[in-house]
């Protein structure tokens, strides 16, 4: 399962914009999940504007990499 989403805090000083992609994988015991994630963040009006303007190319590549990443099996003793 893979989610990608954008969050922001326009009331912060400076404003914050963050894009995330999360890939959840079941633990080897089947009782829980492991999270593999990519996060990118920008601060300030100009930074946020530039960040959002260039997000399309970065987003596509990161999602493709995360989706095909050969994730190791994770277990918790």
N, CA, C and O atoms as a Tripos MOL2 file, in Angstrom:
@<TRIPOS>MOLECULE
protein
  308   307    77     0     0
PROTEIN
NO_CHARGES

@<TRIPOS>ATOM
      1 N           0.8420   -1.1550    0.0000 N.3       1 UNK1
      2 CA          0.0000    0.0000    0.0000 C.3       1 UNK1
      3 C           0.9010    1.2360    0.0000 C.2       1 UNK1
      4 O           1.8350    1.3280    0.7960 O.2       1 UNK1
      5 N           0.6200    2.1770   -0.8870 N.am      2 UNK2
      6 CA          1.4280    3.3820   -1.0060 C.3       2 UNK2
      7 C           0.5150    4.6110   -1.0140 C.2       2 UNK2
      8 O          -0.4430    4.6840   -1.7830 O.2       2 UNK2
      9 N           0.8300    5.5610   -0.1540 N.am      3 UNK3
     10 CA          0.1020    6.8250   -0.0860 C.3       3 UNK3
     11 C           1.0640    7.9550   -0.4020 C.2       3 UNK3
     12 O           2.2290    7.9140   -0.0060 O.2       3 UNK3
     13 N           0.5820    8.9630   -1.1150 N.am      4 UNK4
     14 CA          1.3600   10.1990   -1.2020 C.3       4 UNK4
     15 C           0.4210   11.3560   -0.9330 C.2       4 UNK4
     16 O          -0.7320   11.3620   -1.3630 O.2       4 UNK4
     17 N           0.9410   12.3350   -0.2130 N.am      5 UNK5
     18 CA          0.0840   13.4310    0.2180 C.3       5 UNK5
     19 C           0.9120   14.6760    0.5040 C.2       5 UNK5
     20 O           2.1230   14.6160    0.7170 O.2       5 UNK5
     21 N           0.2140   15.8020    0.4990 N.am      6 UNK6
     22 CA          0.8180   17.1030    0.7290 C.3       6 UNK6
     23 C           0.1700   17.7020    1.9740 C.2       6 UNK6
     24 O          -1.0520   17.6720    2.1200 O.2       6 UNK6
     25 N           0.9860   18.2420    2.8640 N.am      7 UNK7
     26 CA          0.4830   18.9380    4.0470 C.3       7 UNK7
     27 C           1.1460   20.3060    4.1140 C.2       7 UNK7
     28 O           2.2440   20.5100    3.5970 O.2       7 UNK7
     29 N           0.4500   21.2440    4.7690 N.am      8 UNK8
     30 CA          1.0220   22.5760    4.9070 C.3       8 UNK8
     31 C           0.5290   23.2220    6.1850 C.2       8 UNK8
     32 O          -0.4950   22.8400    6.7520 O.2       8 UNK8
     33 N           1.2870   24.2090    6.6190 N.am      9 UNK9
     34 CA          0.8730   25.0670    7.7220 C.3       9 UNK9
     35 C           1.0900   26.4930    7.2520 C.2       9 UNK9
     36 O           2.1790   27.0510    7.3830 O.2       9 UNK9
     37 N           0.0410   27.0670    6.7060 N.am     10 UNK10
     38 CA          0.1480   28.4220    6.1700 C.3      10 UNK10
     39 C           0.0940   29.4700    7.2660 C.2      10 UNK10
     40 O           0.3510   30.6470    7.0140 O.2      10 UNK10
     41 N          -0.2410   29.0520    8.4850 N.am     11 UNK11
     42 CA         -0.2700   29.9710    9.6090 C.3      11 UNK11
     43 C           1.0530   30.0590   10.3440 C.2      11 UNK11
     44 O           1.2220   30.9070   11.2200 O.2      11 UNK11
     45 N           1.9920   29.1930    9.9970 N.am     12 UNK12
     46 CA          3.3100   29.2030   10.6450 C.3      12 UNK12
     47 C           4.1320   30.3730   10.1170 C.2      12 UNK12
     48 O           3.8320   30.9320    9.0620 O.2      12 UNK12
     49 N           5.1520   30.7290   10.8490 N.am     13 UNK13
     50 CA          6.0490   31.8020   10.4170 C.3      13 UNK13
     51 C           7.4800   31.2930   10.4900 C.2      13 UNK13
     52 O           8.0580   31.2910   11.5770 O.2      13 UNK13
     53 N           8.0780   30.8620    9.3830 N.am     14 UNK14
     54 CA          7.5790   30.9250    8.0200 C.3      14 UNK14
     55 C           6.6110   29.7670    7.7230 C.2      14 UNK14
     56 O           6.5460   28.7920    8.4730 O.2      14 UNK14
     57 N           5.8620   29.8900    6.6190 N.am     15 UNK15
     58 CA          4.9490   28.8210    6.2440 C.3      15 UNK15
     59 C           5.7470   27.5600    5.9240 C.2      15 UNK15
     60 O           6.9230   27.6290    5.5660 O.2      15 UNK15
     61 N           5.0930   26.4140    6.0570 N.am     16 UNK16
     62 CA          5.7280   25.1170    5.8170 C.3      16 UNK16
     63 C           4.8670   24.3400    4.8310 C.2      16 UNK16
     64 O           3.6450   24.2870    4.9710 O.2      16 UNK16
     65 N           5.5070   23.7400    3.8360 N.am     17 UNK17
     66 CA          4.8450   22.8500    2.8900 C.3      17 UNK17
     67 C           5.6570   21.5660    2.8530 C.2      17 UNK17
     68 O           6.8810   21.6030    2.7320 O.2      17 UNK17
     69 N           4.9690   20.4190    2.9580 N.am     18 UNK18
     70 CA          5.6770   19.1320    2.9870 C.3      18 UNK18
     71 C           4.9310   18.1220    2.1360 C.2      18 UNK18
     72 O           3.7060   18.0160    2.2020 O.2      18 UNK18
     73 N           5.6860   17.3790    1.3340 N.am     19 UNK19
     74 CA          5.1430   16.2750    0.5480 C.3      19 UNK19
     75 C           5.7210   14.9870    1.1160 C.2      19 UNK19
     76 O           6.9030   14.9170    1.4530 O.2      19 UNK19
     77 N           4.8690   13.9660    1.2180 N.am     20 UNK20
     78 CA          5.2840   12.6680    1.7570 C.3      20 UNK20
     79 C           4.7880   11.5460    0.8710 C.2      20 UNK20
     80 O           3.7200   11.6460    0.2680 O.2      20 UNK20
     81 N           5.5570   10.4880    0.7910 N.am     21 UNK21
     82 CA          5.1150    9.2350    0.1790 C.3      21 UNK21
     83 C           5.4110    8.1380    1.1980 C.2      21 UNK21
     84 O           6.5440    7.9990    1.6600 O.2      21 UNK21
     85 N           4.3880    7.3630    1.5450 N.am     22 UNK22
     86 CA          4.5160    6.2980    2.5430 C.3      22 UNK22
     87 C           4.1860    4.9610    1.8960 C.2      22 UNK22
     88 O           3.1810    4.8250    1.1990 O.2      22 UNK22
     89 N           5.0380    3.9870    2.1340 N.am     23 UNK23
     90 CA          4.7830    2.6180    1.6870 C.3      23 UNK23
     91 C           4.7410    1.7360    2.9290 C.2      23 UNK23
     92 O           5.7170    1.6350    3.6720 O.2      23 UNK23
     93 N           3.6130    1.1140    3.1340 N.am     24 UNK24
     94 CA          3.4300    0.2270    4.2780 C.3      24 UNK24
     95 C           3.6080   -1.2140    3.8360 C.2      24 UNK24
     96 O           3.1210   -1.6190    2.7800 O.2      24 UNK24
     97 N           4.3210   -1.9920    4.6670 N.am     25 UNK25
     98 CA          4.5390   -3.4190    4.3980 C.3      25 UNK25
     99 C           4.2470   -4.1860    5.6830 C.2      25 UNK25
    100 O           4.5950   -3.7240    6.7690 O.2      25 UNK25
    101 N           3.6120   -5.3510    5.5720 N.am     26 UNK26
    102 CA          3.3340   -6.1200    6.7860 C.3      26 UNK26
    103 C           4.6240   -6.6410    7.4180 C.2      26 UNK26
    104 O           5.5790   -6.9740    6.7160 O.2      26 UNK26
    105 N           4.6420   -6.7070    8.7440 N.am     27 UNK27
    106 CA          5.7700   -7.3220    9.4450 C.3      27 UNK27
    107 C           5.7540   -8.8170    9.1820 C.2      27 UNK27
    108 O           4.7110   -9.3770    8.8440 O.2      27 UNK27
    109 N           6.8930   -9.4660    9.3330 N.am     28 UNK28
    110 CA          6.9930  -10.8900    9.0270 C.3      28 UNK28
    111 C           6.0530  -11.7270    9.8930 C.2      28 UNK28
    112 O           5.5880  -12.7800    9.4560 O.2      28 UNK28
    113 N           5.7680  -11.2740   11.1160 N.am     29 UNK29
    114 CA          4.8630  -12.0160   11.9990 C.3      29 UNK29
    115 C           3.4040  -11.7040   11.6880 C.2      29 UNK29
    116 O           2.5110  -12.3640   12.2180 O.2      29 UNK29
    117 N           3.1470  -10.7170   10.8460 N.am     30 UNK30
    118 CA          1.7860  -10.3510   10.4950 C.3      30 UNK30
    119 C           1.0750   -9.5080   11.5330 C.2      30 UNK30
    120 O          -0.1260   -9.2690   11.4100 O.2      30 UNK30
    121 N           1.7840   -9.0510   12.5510 N.am     31 UNK31
    122 CA          1.1610   -8.2470   13.6060 C.3      31 UNK31
    123 C           1.7200   -6.8350   13.5850 C.2      31 UNK31
    124 O           2.4990   -6.4530   14.4590 O.2      31 UNK31
    125 N           1.3270   -6.0810   12.6050 N.am     32 UNK32
    126 CA          1.7890   -4.7130   12.4740 C.3      32 UNK32
    127 C           2.3110   -4.4570   11.0750 C.2      32 UNK32
    128 O           2.2480   -5.3210   10.2010 O.2      32 UNK32
    129 N           2.8320   -3.2470   10.8780 N.am     33 UNK33
    130 CA          3.3600   -2.8610    9.5790 C.3      33 UNK33
    131 C           4.6830   -2.1210    9.7490 C.2      33 UNK33
    132 O           4.9490   -1.5230   10.7910 O.2      33 UNK33
    133 N           5.4910   -2.1750    8.7190 N.am     34 UNK34
    134 CA          6.7110   -1.3700    8.6440 C.3      34 UNK34
    135 C           6.4270   -0.2350    7.6650 C.2      34 UNK34
    136 O           5.6970   -0.4150    6.6910 O.2      34 UNK34
    137 N           7.0000    0.9140    7.9250 N.am     35 UNK35
    138 CA          6.7950    2.0760    7.0690 C.3      35 UNK35
    139 C           8.1180    2.4730    6.4250 C.2      35 UNK35
    140 O           9.1220    2.6680    7.1100 O.2      35 UNK35
    141 N           8.1050    2.5880    5.1010 N.am     36 UNK36
    142 CA          9.2180    3.1300    4.3440 C.3      36 UNK36
    143 C           8.6970    4.4360    3.7550 C.2      36 UNK36
    144 O           7.6240    4.4520    3.1520 O.2      36 UNK36
    145 N           9.4300    5.5190    3.9170 N.am     37 UNK37
    146 CA          8.8820    6.8220    3.5630 C.3      37 UNK37
    147 C           9.9020    7.7360    2.9100 C.2      37 UNK37
    148 O          11.1100    7.6000    3.1030 O.2      37 UNK37
    149 N           9.3760    8.6730    2.1280 N.am     38 UNK38
    150 CA         10.1470    9.7670    1.5500 C.3      38 UNK38
    151 C           9.4100   11.0440    1.9360 C.2      38 UNK38
    152 O           8.1960   11.1440    1.7580 O.2      38 UNK38
    153 N          10.1420   12.0180    2.4640 N.am     39 UNK39
    154 CA          9.5440   13.3020    2.8300 C.3      39 UNK39
    155 C          10.3990   14.4270    2.2690 C.2      39 UNK39
    156 O          11.6290   14.3690    2.2970 O.2      39 UNK39
    157 N           9.7340   15.4380    1.7650 N.am     40 UNK40
    158 CA         10.4150   16.6410    1.2820 C.3      40 UNK40
    159 C           9.6590   17.8350    1.8290 C.2      40 UNK40
    160 O           8.4290   17.8590    1.8300 O.2      40 UNK40
    161 N          10.4030   18.8230    2.2910 N.am     41 UNK41
    162 CA          9.7920   19.9690    2.9760 C.3      41 UNK41
    163 C          10.4240   21.2620    2.5010 C.2      41 UNK41
    164 O          11.5920   21.3000    2.1150 O.2      41 UNK41
    165 N           9.6160   22.3350    2.5380 N.am     42 UNK42
    166 CA         10.1040   23.6580    2.1900 C.3      42 UNK42
    167 C           9.5090   24.6800    3.1460 C.2      42 UNK42
    168 O           8.4140   24.4930    3.6750 O.2      42 UNK42
    169 N          10.2470   25.7610    3.3590 N.am     43 UNK43
    170 CA          9.8340   26.8260    4.2790 C.3      43 UNK43
    171 C           9.7690   28.1560    3.5550 C.2      43 UNK43
    172 O          10.5400   28.4080    2.6290 O.2      43 UNK43
    173 N           8.8500   29.0000    3.9780 N.am     44 UNK44
    174 CA          8.7330   30.3520    3.4440 C.3      44 UNK44
    175 C           7.9180   30.3940    2.1670 C.2      44 UNK44
    176 O           7.8060   29.3960    1.4550 O.2      44 UNK44
    177 N           7.3440   31.5670    1.8790 N.am     45 UNK45
    178 CA          6.4830   31.7120    0.7040 C.3      45 UNK45
    179 C           7.1970   31.4060   -0.6020 C.2      45 UNK45
    180 O           6.6970   30.6380   -1.4240 O.2      45 UNK45
    181 N           8.3590   32.0040   -0.7930 N.am     46 UNK46
    182 CA          9.0920   31.7790   -2.0450 C.3      46 UNK46
    183 C           9.5480   30.3300   -2.1540 C.2      46 UNK46
    184 O           9.4410   29.7180   -3.2160 O.2      46 UNK46
    185 N          10.0580   29.7840   -1.0520 N.am     47 UNK47
    186 CA         10.4860   28.3850   -1.0570 C.3      47 UNK47
    187 C           9.3350   27.4430   -1.3570 C.2      47 UNK47
    188 O           9.4900   26.4900   -2.1200 O.2      47 UNK47
    189 N           8.1750   27.7070   -0.7580 N.am     48 UNK48
    190 CA          6.9970   26.8670   -0.9950 C.3      48 UNK48
    191 C           6.5540   26.9580   -2.4480 C.2      48 UNK48
    192 O           6.2060   25.9460   -3.0580 O.2      48 UNK48
    193 N           6.5640   28.1470   -2.9980 N.am     49 UNK49
    194 CA          6.1610   28.3360   -4.3970 C.3      49 UNK49
    195 C           7.0950   27.5490   -5.3230 C.2      49 UNK49
    196 O           6.6280   26.8480   -6.2210 O.2      49 UNK49
    197 N           8.4010   27.6600   -5.1130 N.am     50 UNK50
    198 CA          9.3680   26.9230   -5.9360 C.3      50 UNK50
    199 C           9.2260   25.4170   -5.7370 C.2      50 UNK50
    200 O           9.2910   24.6450   -6.6940 O.2      50 UNK50
    201 N           9.0330   25.0120   -4.4950 N.am     51 UNK51
    202 CA          8.8760   23.6000   -4.1500 C.3      51 UNK51
    203 C           7.6780   22.9980   -4.8850 C.2      51 UNK51
    204 O           7.7950   21.9540   -5.5260 O.2      51 UNK51
    205 N           6.5290   23.6650   -4.7870 N.am     52 UNK52
    206 CA          5.3140   23.1580   -5.4210 C.3      52 UNK52
    207 C           5.4300   23.1710   -6.9430 C.2      52 UNK52
    208 O           4.8990   22.2860   -7.6130 O.2      52 UNK52
    209 N           6.1180   24.1660   -7.4900 N.am     53 UNK53
    210 CA          6.3040   24.2410   -8.9330 C.3      53 UNK53
    211 C           7.1420   23.1120   -9.4930 C.2      53 UNK53
    212 O           6.9350   22.6960  -10.6330 O.2      53 UNK53
    213 N           8.0830   22.6070   -8.7120 N.am     54 UNK54
    214 CA          8.9600   21.5270   -9.1670 C.3      54 UNK54
    215 C           8.5850   20.1630   -8.6290 C.2      54 UNK54
    216 O           9.2890   19.1850   -8.8810 O.2      54 UNK54
    217 N           7.4970   20.0790   -7.8970 N.am     55 UNK55
    218 CA          7.1400   18.8220   -7.2340 C.3      55 UNK55
    219 C           6.7670   17.7060   -8.2040 C.2      55 UNK55
    220 O           7.0190   16.5370   -7.9120 O.2      55 UNK55
    221 N           6.1810   18.0330   -9.3370 N.am     56 UNK56
    222 CA          5.7180   17.0070  -10.2790 C.3      56 UNK56
    223 C           6.7940   16.0030  -10.6600 C.2      56 UNK56
    224 O           6.5700   14.7960  -10.5680 O.2      56 UNK56
    225 N           7.9410   16.4730  -11.0800 N.am     57 UNK57
    226 CA          9.0180   15.5790  -11.5110 C.3      57 UNK57
    227 C           9.6010   14.8110  -10.3320 C.2      57 UNK57
    228 O           9.8620   13.6130  -10.4410 O.2      57 UNK57
    229 N           9.8030   15.4820   -9.2220 N.am     58 UNK58
    230 CA         10.3730   14.8330   -8.0320 C.3      58 UNK58
    231 C           9.4190   13.7720   -7.5040 C.2      58 UNK58
    232 O           9.8380   12.6760   -7.1320 O.2      58 UNK58
    233 N           8.1440   14.1050   -7.4750 N.am     59 UNK59
    234 CA          7.1140   13.2020   -6.9520 C.3      59 UNK59
    235 C           7.0540   11.9050   -7.7620 C.2      59 UNK59
    236 O           7.0630   10.8160   -7.1880 O.2      59 UNK59
    237 N           6.9930   12.0160   -9.0740 N.am     60 UNK60
    238 CA          6.8900   10.8350   -9.9330 C.3      60 UNK60
    239 C           8.0650    9.8900   -9.7380 C.2      60 UNK60
    240 O           7.8840    8.6800   -9.5990 O.2      60 UNK60
    241 N           9.2610   10.4440   -9.7280 N.am     61 UNK61
    242 CA         10.4660    9.6200   -9.5670 C.3      61 UNK61
    243 C          10.5160    8.9630   -8.1970 C.2      61 UNK61
    244 O          10.8420    7.7810   -8.0890 O.2      61 UNK61
    245 N          10.1980    9.7140   -7.1510 N.am     62 UNK62
    246 CA         10.2410    9.1620   -5.7920 C.3      62 UNK62
    247 C           9.2000    8.0660   -5.5970 C.2      62 UNK62
    248 O           9.4860    7.0440   -4.9740 O.2      62 UNK62
    249 N           8.0040    8.2710   -6.1200 N.am     63 UNK63
    250 CA          6.9560    7.2540   -5.9940 C.3      63 UNK63
    251 C           7.3560    5.9840   -6.7340 C.2      63 UNK63
    252 O           7.1780    4.8830   -6.2120 O.2      63 UNK63
    253 N           7.8890    6.1230   -7.9310 N.am     64 UNK64
    254 CA          8.3180    4.9440   -8.6910 C.3      64 UNK64
    255 C           9.4130    4.1890   -7.9540 C.2      64 UNK64
    256 O           9.3870    2.9600   -7.8950 O.2      64 UNK64
    257 N          10.3710    4.9090   -7.3930 N.am     65 UNK65
    258 CA         11.4590    4.2690   -6.6440 C.3      65 UNK65
    259 C          10.9330    3.5760   -5.3990 C.2      65 UNK65
    260 O          11.3030    2.4350   -5.1210 O.2      65 UNK65
    261 N          10.0820    4.2480   -4.6540 N.am     66 UNK66
    262 CA          9.5310    3.6680   -3.4320 C.3      66 UNK66
    263 C           8.6550    2.4530   -3.7410 C.2      66 UNK66
    264 O           8.6880    1.4690   -3.0020 O.2      66 UNK66
    265 N           7.8840    2.5080   -4.8070 N.am     67 UNK67
    266 CA          6.9910    1.4090   -5.1720 C.3      67 UNK67
    267 C           7.7570    0.1580   -5.5900 C.2      67 UNK67
    268 O           7.2900   -0.9580   -5.3600 O.2      67 UNK67
    269 N           8.9260    0.3320   -6.2010 N.am     68 UNK68
    270 CA          9.6870   -0.8200   -6.6940 C.3      68 UNK68
    271 C          10.8530   -1.1980   -5.7910 C.2      68 UNK68
    272 O          11.5720   -2.1580   -6.0660 O.2      68 UNK68
    273 N          11.0410   -0.4360   -4.7020 N.am     69 UNK69
    274 CA         12.1090   -0.7120   -3.7510 C.3      69 UNK69
    275 C          11.9480   -2.1170   -3.1880 C.2      69 UNK69
    276 O          10.8610   -2.4920   -2.7480 O.2      69 UNK69
    277 N          13.0260   -2.8930   -3.2020 N.am     70 UNK70
    278 CA         13.0020   -4.2570   -2.6610 C.3      70 UNK70
    279 C          13.1580   -4.1750   -1.1570 C.2      70 UNK70
    280 O          14.2580   -4.3360   -0.6280 O.2      70 UNK70
    281 N          12.0630   -3.9250   -0.4740 N.am     71 UNK71
    282 CA         12.0800   -3.7170    0.9640 C.3      71 UNK71
    283 C          12.4290   -4.9930    1.7090 C.2      71 UNK71
    284 O          11.9210   -6.0640    1.3770 O.2      71 UNK71
    285 N          13.2890   -4.8900    2.7130 N.am     72 UNK72
    286 CA         13.6360   -6.0850    3.4910 C.3      72 UNK72
    287 C          12.4570   -6.4930    4.3740 C.2      72 UNK72
    288 O          11.6270   -5.6570    4.7350 O.2      72 UNK72
    289 N          12.3870   -7.7670    4.7160 N.am     73 UNK73
    290 CA         11.3700   -8.2330    5.6470 C.3      73 UNK73
    291 C          11.7690   -7.7590    7.0300 C.2      73 UNK73
    292 O          12.9050   -7.9700    7.4560 O.2      73 UNK73
    293 N          10.8690   -7.1370    7.7170 N.am     74 UNK74
    294 CA         11.1410   -6.5640    9.0290 C.3      74 UNK74
    295 C          10.4360   -7.4040   10.0850 C.2      74 UNK74
    296 O           9.2820   -7.7990    9.9190 O.2      74 UNK74
    297 N          11.1510   -7.6670   11.1700 N.am     75 UNK75
    298 CA         10.5340   -8.3700   12.2980 C.3      75 UNK75
    299 C          10.9540   -7.7000   13.5870 C.2      75 UNK75
    300 O          12.0320   -7.1110   13.6680 O.2      75 UNK75
    301 N          10.1160   -7.7880   14.5800 N.am     76 UNK76
    302 CA         10.3990   -7.2170   15.8870 C.3      76 UNK76
    303 C          10.4220   -8.3570   16.8920 C.2      76 UNK76
    304 O           9.4340   -9.0730   17.0560 O.2      76 UNK76
    305 N          11.5740   -8.5240   17.5740 N.am     77 UNK77
    306 CA         11.6630   -9.6430   18.5260 C.3      77 UNK77
    307 C          10.6980   -9.5050   19.6920 C.2      77 UNK77
    308 O          10.6620  -10.3690   20.5680 O.2      77 UNK77
@<TRIPOS>BOND
     1     1     2 1
     2     2     3 1
     3     3     4 2
     4     3     5 am
     5     5     6 1
     6     6     7 1
     7     7     8 2
     8     7     9 am
     9     9    10 1
    10    10    11 1
    11    11    12 2
    12    11    13 am
    13    13    14 1
    14    14    15 1
    15    15    16 2
    16    15    17 am
    17    17    18 1
    18    18    19 1
    19    19    20 2
    20    19    21 am
    21    21    22 1
    22    22    23 1
    23    23    24 2
    24    23    25 am
    25    25    26 1
    26    26    27 1
    27    27    28 2
    28    27    29 am
    29    29    30 1
    30    30    31 1
    31    31    32 2
    32    31    33 am
    33    33    34 1
    34    34    35 1
    35    35    36 2
    36    35    37 am
    37    37    38 1
    38    38    39 1
    39    39    40 2
    40    39    41 am
    41    41    42 1
    42    42    43 1
    43    43    44 2
    44    43    45 am
    45    45    46 1
    46    46    47 1
    47    47    48 2
    48    47    49 am
    49    49    50 1
    50    50    51 1
    51    51    52 2
    52    51    53 am
    53    53    54 1
    54    54    55 1
    55    55    56 2
    56    55    57 am
    57    57    58 1
    58    58    59 1
    59    59    60 2
    60    59    61 am
    61    61    62 1
    62    62    63 1
    63    63    64 2
    64    63    65 am
    65    65    66 1
    66    66    67 1
    67    67    68 2
    68    67    69 am
    69    69    70 1
    70    70    71 1
    71    71    72 2
    72    71    73 am
    73    73    74 1
    74    74    75 1
    75    75    76 2
    76    75    77 am
    77    77    78 1
    78    78    79 1
    79    79    80 2
    80    79    81 am
    81    81    82 1
    82    82    83 1
    83    83    84 2
    84    83    85 am
    85    85    86 1
    86    86    87 1
    87    87    88 2
    88    87    89 am
    89    89    90 1
    90    90    91 1
    91    91    92 2
    92    91    93 am
    93    93    94 1
    94    94    95 1
    95    95    96 2
    96    95    97 am
    97    97    98 1
    98    98    99 1
    99    99   100 2
   100    99   101 am
   101   101   102 1
   102   102   103 1
   103   103   104 2
   104   103   105 am
   105   105   106 1
   106   106   107 1
   107   107   108 2
   108   107   109 am
   109   109   110 1
   110   110   111 1
   111   111   112 2
   112   111   113 am
   113   113   114 1
   114   114   115 1
   115   115   116 2
   116   115   117 am
   117   117   118 1
   118   118   119 1
   119   119   120 2
   120   119   121 am
   121   121   122 1
   122   122   123 1
   123   123   124 2
   124   123   125 am
   125   125   126 1
   126   126   127 1
   127   127   128 2
   128   127   129 am
   129   129   130 1
   130   130   131 1
   131   131   132 2
   132   131   133 am
   133   133   134 1
   134   134   135 1
   135   135   136 2
   136   135   137 am
   137   137   138 1
   138   138   139 1
   139   139   140 2
   140   139   141 am
   141   141   142 1
   142   142   143 1
   143   143   144 2
   144   143   145 am
   145   145   146 1
   146   146   147 1
   147   147   148 2
   148   147   149 am
   149   149   150 1
   150   150   151 1
   151   151   152 2
   152   151   153 am
   153   153   154 1
   154   154   155 1
   155   155   156 2
   156   155   157 am
   157   157   158 1
   158   158   159 1
   159   159   160 2
   160   159   161 am
   161   161   162 1
   162   162   163 1
   163   163   164 2
   164   163   165 am
   165   165   166 1
   166   166   167 1
   167   167   168 2
   168   167   169 am
   169   169   170 1
   170   170   171 1
   171   171   172 2
   172   171   173 am
   173   173   174 1
   174   174   175 1
   175   175   176 2
   176   175   177 am
   177   177   178 1
   178   178   179 1
   179   179   180 2
   180   179   181 am
   181   181   182 1
   182   182   183 1
   183   183   184 2
   184   183   185 am
   185   185   186 1
   186   186   187 1
   187   187   188 2
   188   187   189 am
   189   189   190 1
   190   190   191 1
   191   191   192 2
   192   191   193 am
   193   193   194 1
   194   194   195 1
   195   195   196 2
   196   195   197 am
   197   197   198 1
   198   198   199 1
   199   199   200 2
   200   199   201 am
   201   201   202 1
   202   202   203 1
   203   203   204 2
   204   203   205 am
   205   205   206 1
   206   206   207 1
   207   207   208 2
   208   207   209 am
   209   209   210 1
   210   210   211 1
   211   211   212 2
   212   211   213 am
   213   213   214 1
   214   214   215 1
   215   215   216 2
   216   215   217 am
   217   217   218 1
   218   218   219 1
   219   219   220 2
   220   219   221 am
   221   221   222 1
   222   222   223 1
   223   223   224 2
   224   223   225 am
   225   225   226 1
   226   226   227 1
   227   227   228 2
   228   227   229 am
   229   229   230 1
   230   230   231 1
   231   231   232 2
   232   231   233 am
   233   233   234 1
   234   234   235 1
   235   235   236 2
   236   235   237 am
   237   237   238 1
   238   238   239 1
   239   239   240 2
   240   239   241 am
   241   241   242 1
   242   242   243 1
   243   243   244 2
   244   243   245 am
   245   245   246 1
   246   246   247 1
   247   247   248 2
   248   247   249 am
   249   249   250 1
   250   250   251 1
   251   251   252 2
   252   251   253 am
   253   253   254 1
   254   254   255 1
   255   255   256 2
   256   255   257 am
   257   257   258 1
   258   258   259 1
   259   259   260 2
   260   259   261 am
   261   261   262 1
   262   262   263 1
   263   263   264 2
   264   263   265 am
   265   265   266 1
   266   266   267 1
   267   267   268 2
   268   267   269 am
   269   269   270 1
   270   270   271 1
   271   271   272 2
   272   271   273 am
   273   273   274 1
   274   274   275 1
   275   275   276 2
   276   275   277 am
   277   277   278 1
   278   278   279 1
   279   279   280 2
   280   279   281 am
   281   281   282 1
   282   282   283 1
   283   283   284 2
   284   283   285 am
   285   285   286 1
   286   286   287 1
   287   287   288 2
   288   287   289 am
   289   289   290 1
   290   290   291 1
   291   291   292 2
   292   291   293 am
   293   293   294 1
   294   294   295 1
   295   295   296 2
   296   295   297 am
   297   297   298 1
   298   298   299 1
   299   299   300 2
   300   299   301 am
   301   301   302 1
   302   302   303 1
   303   303   304 2
   304   303   305 am
   305   305   306 1
   306   306   307 1
   307   307   308 2
@<TRIPOS>SUBSTRUCTURE
     1 UNK1         2 RESIDUE 1 A UNK
     2 UNK2         6 RESIDUE 1 A UNK
     3 UNK3        10 RESIDUE 1 A UNK
     4 UNK4        14 RESIDUE 1 A UNK
     5 UNK5        18 RESIDUE 1 A UNK
     6 UNK6        22 RESIDUE 1 A UNK
     7 UNK7        26 RESIDUE 1 A UNK
     8 UNK8        30 RESIDUE 1 A UNK
     9 UNK9        34 RESIDUE 1 A UNK
    10 UNK10       38 RESIDUE 1 A UNK
    11 UNK11       42 RESIDUE 1 A UNK
    12 UNK12       46 RESIDUE 1 A UNK
    13 UNK13       50 RESIDUE 1 A UNK
    14 UNK14       54 RESIDUE 1 A UNK
    15 UNK15       58 RESIDUE 1 A UNK
    16 UNK16       62 RESIDUE 1 A UNK
    17 UNK17       66 RESIDUE 1 A UNK
    18 UNK18       70 RESIDUE 1 A UNK
    19 UNK19       74 RESIDUE 1 A UNK
    20 UNK20       78 RESIDUE 1 A UNK
    21 UNK21       82 RESIDUE 1 A UNK
    22 UNK22       86 RESIDUE 1 A UNK
    23 UNK23       90 RESIDUE 1 A UNK
    24 UNK24       94 RESIDUE 1 A UNK
    25 UNK25       98 RESIDUE 1 A UNK
    26 UNK26      102 RESIDUE 1 A UNK
    27 UNK27      106 RESIDUE 1 A UNK
    28 UNK28      110 RESIDUE 1 A UNK
    29 UNK29      114 RESIDUE 1 A UNK
    30 UNK30      118 RESIDUE 1 A UNK
    31 UNK31      122 RESIDUE 1 A UNK
    32 UNK32      126 RESIDUE 1 A UNK
    33 UNK33      130 RESIDUE 1 A UNK
    34 UNK34      134 RESIDUE 1 A UNK
    35 UNK35      138 RESIDUE 1 A UNK
    36 UNK36      142 RESIDUE 1 A UNK
    37 UNK37      146 RESIDUE 1 A UNK
    38 UNK38      150 RESIDUE 1 A UNK
    39 UNK39      154 RESIDUE 1 A UNK
    40 UNK40      158 RESIDUE 1 A UNK
    41 UNK41      162 RESIDUE 1 A UNK
    42 UNK42      166 RESIDUE 1 A UNK
    43 UNK43      170 RESIDUE 1 A UNK
    44 UNK44      174 RESIDUE 1 A UNK
    45 UNK45      178 RESIDUE 1 A UNK
    46 UNK46      182 RESIDUE 1 A UNK
    47 UNK47      186 RESIDUE 1 A UNK
    48 UNK48      190 RESIDUE 1 A UNK
    49 UNK49      194 RESIDUE 1 A UNK
    50 UNK50      198 RESIDUE 1 A UNK
    51 UNK51      202 RESIDUE 1 A UNK
    52 UNK52      206 RESIDUE 1 A UNK
    53 UNK53      210 RESIDUE 1 A UNK
    54 UNK54      214 RESIDUE 1 A UNK
    55 UNK55      218 RESIDUE 1 A UNK
    56 UNK56      222 RESIDUE 1 A UNK
    57 UNK57      226 RESIDUE 1 A UNK
    58 UNK58      230 RESIDUE 1 A UNK
    59 UNK59      234 RESIDUE 1 A UNK
    60 UNK60      238 RESIDUE 1 A UNK
    61 UNK61      242 RESIDUE 1 A UNK
    62 UNK62      246 RESIDUE 1 A UNK
    63 UNK63      250 RESIDUE 1 A UNK
    64 UNK64      254 RESIDUE 1 A UNK
    65 UNK65      258 RESIDUE 1 A UNK
    66 UNK66      262 RESIDUE 1 A UNK
    67 UNK67      266 RESIDUE 1 A UNK
    68 UNK68      270 RESIDUE 1 A UNK
    69 UNK69      274 RESIDUE 1 A UNK
    70 UNK70      278 RESIDUE 1 A UNK
    71 UNK71      282 RESIDUE 1 A UNK
    72 UNK72      286 RESIDUE 1 A UNK
    73 UNK73      290 RESIDUE 1 A UNK
    74 UNK74      294 RESIDUE 1 A UNK
    75 UNK75      298 RESIDUE 1 A UNK
    76 UNK76      302 RESIDUE 1 A UNK
    77 UNK77      306 RESIDUE 1 A UNK
